[in-house]
Amino acid sequence: MSKKEKTLLQVLDGKQPSYTPIWLMRQAGRYLPEYRALRAQAGSFMQLCFNPHLASEVTLQPIRRFGMDGAILFSDILVVPYGLGFDLEFVEGEGPKLQTLEKTLPHFSAEKFFDRTQTIYQTLRLTKPQLPPHVTLIGFAGSPWTVACYLLGGKGADEFVGARLRAYRDQGFFKQLLAVLVEATAFYLVEQIKAGAEVLQLFDSWSGLVPAALYQDWVLEPTAALVAKIKAIDPNIPIIGFPRMSGSKWPLYADVTKVDAISLDQTVDLALAQAQLPSNIFQGNLDPLLMQAEPEVLLAQARQLLASTKKPFIFNLGHGLTPQVPPEHVAALVHFVQGYRYA
């Protein structure tokens, strides 16, 4: 099957495929017993993430089990600061522990960055030939604002209070940091394209924390610069932006950043979004909590979402799958969405 025949790529090209494509954020992860077994074998998340053979296997696991239309690279958004030389570890039960940026800006060296991140590209090269013909390979990175939050310290649980205060107190330094992250992330994503990624997704998971007065400076301008750098190298690569919890600011995000599609969280009415920007391509946005509900409840909400949309459209969640999700619920959702036909 050629690129033009892959349903997910058809949607991103503005065409209507024979059915609605589906992939799910965090579709490779702890809810799958085969993932947990491989994670135990690897010994740590870092060893799993940076071992190309194991990371490729994790990327492929949900495709083999459920047959989604997109396979997203198994990795982490903190690979970019790791590539810039920051220490990174994942503590069981606590999550990522990233070395905090102090007073000296990181320096981007393409050679050093590539050396520290080359196993990620190897994962893509190993995965691409093993995918079924209909499946699109998705690369990704965190957007500059979200990655900067982690670099400046704190955790999502405390809404990065310390990081945001540092950004407020020294906005010149923060702007320089964002510029370094734009450069490094663009390099990282272009290398993913070279390794076989057919679509890119930018995760701005914490864009909802940015006040309206600074949304242009902290989210829009860095993301637009990142998209422009990637498109200068490969103008045809589709880029999906995910400005999570940005509320009413997502249309501005779509206009300024020039991403090819917008992934929406569950707080946005998809039908209204499509009416507001009818020429845009959307991805989203089922409430992830529904994945734990009874199948009849889950599928009723999925049917309602599909019935409210205009075509073309990529089905996804408003955020990622959680460890509590029964795998059979994922199977039921994928089967339902791929079998849904518009009246």
Secondary structure, DSSP 8 states (H G I E B T S, - for coil): --GGG-HHHHHHTT---SS--B--TT-SSTTSHHHHHHHHHHSSHHHHHT-HHHHHHHHHHHHHHH--SEEE----TTHHHHHTT--EEEETTTEEEE----SS-----HHHHHHHHHHHHHHHHHHGGGS-TT-EEEEEEE-HHHHHHHHTS--GGGTTHHHHHHHHHTHHHHHHHHHHHHHHHHHHHHHHHHTT-SEEEEEETTGGGS-GGGHIIIIIHHHHHHHHHHHHH-TT--EEEEETT-GGGHHHHHHHH--SEEE--TTS-HHHHHHHSTTSEEEEEE-GGGGGS-HHHHHHHHHHHHHH--SS-EEEESS---TT--HHHHHHHHHHHHH----
